[in-house]
Amino acid sequence: MTEQHILRAFDRDLETIQAQLMKMGGMVETAILEASSALEARDDELAQKVRSADKAIDAMEERINEEAARLIALRAPIATDLRMVLSVMKIAGSLERIGDYAKNMAKRSVLLAQMPTVGSAGGSLRRMSKAVVGMLSDALDAHVSRDADLARDVLNRDREIDQMYNALFREFLTHMMEDPRNITACMHLHFIAKNIERMGDHATTIAEQVIYLVTGVMPEEDRPKADSVTSHGVDGAQS
């Protein structure tokens, strides 16, 4: 087989894997939006749909990793080609984690549906979720188009997510102090807000992979984080 044929075969295999990655990204974006809609509308059926769909997201990550490992073994890519394959695997991992956070949102929304509503938290969390989906969508687009500038824009927008989270944290504290009966619901809402904030962090991780792919160097500067109102570091993602 000539070198040109080998390169064409590598490109075809890589395109197939990238198409799977974009499909996985679409599944994750849908999971985020549906989880936030289920929370706001108190829709248990939609929440269950999100929880069930997480299995397909996990399966897609496994498939992408298997195909990427096979591509490395068969084609032995080097330099930029190897960075591309490795970035696909790392991005798939970030998407799987975001999917876990969406699943956790859906789990807690089922519990919250049995409790009194707390202010306009549902709508605020939905807006925060949509902002994260925008970041994720742009990060994936940047990966496809090798657009480092778009990836850097995603990094900068993480500050907005942090600010939304901080504002919600303060709002929940206020509701808990005003009426202790709100404490349980506000704790669940806080975990959801923190999960969404972590989704934003994973979107920036994807953007960093794009910058590394294009330039060969990971961003050196610290992420532009807004001042956090809490140092508890709640994570809450579960497999």
C-alpha positions, 0 to 999 in steps of 0.5 A: 500500500502506498503512503498516499493510500495509507494517508487516505485510509487514516483520514477516512477512519478519523472522519468516522470517529470525528462524526461519532464525536459530534453525534455524542456532543449533540446527545450531551447538549440534548441531555443538558437542555432536557434536564433543565426543562424537566427541572423547571417544568417538574416533568418526571417523565422527561427527567427519566428520559435523560437518565435513561439516555445517559447509557447511550452517551456512555456507550458512545464514549466507549465506542469512540475510545475503541475506534481511536485506539484501533486507529493508533494501533493500525496507522501509528500516527505521529505529530499532528495526526496523533494529537488529533486522535488523542484530543478526540479521546479526551474530548469524548471523556469530557462529554461523558462527564458532562452527561453524568452531570445532566443525569444527576440534574434529572435525578434531583429534579425528580426529588424537587418535584415533590417539594415547594418551588423556591423563587425563580430557581428553575428558570435561572438554572435553565438559563445557566444550562443554555449558556453552557450548551452554547459554550459546548456547541462552540467548543465542538465547532472549534474542534471541527474547524480548528478555530483556536480563536473560537476556542479562546472565546469559550475559555473567556465565557467560563467567567459568565457561568461562574458569575451565574453560579455565585449569584444563585448560591447567594440566592439560595442562602437568602431563601434558606435564611428566610425560611428554614423549610426551604433548606432541603430544596435549596441544597438540591438546587445548589448541587444542580447549580454546581453541576452546571458550573462543572459542565462549563469547566468541562466545556473549557477543557474541550476548548483547551484541547482545541488550542493544543491541537492547533498550536501544539501547546496547552494554554499557559494562562489560568482560566478567567475564573470569577471569584467564588462565593464558596470553597466547598468544591461540591462536585456531585458527578456520579457514574 
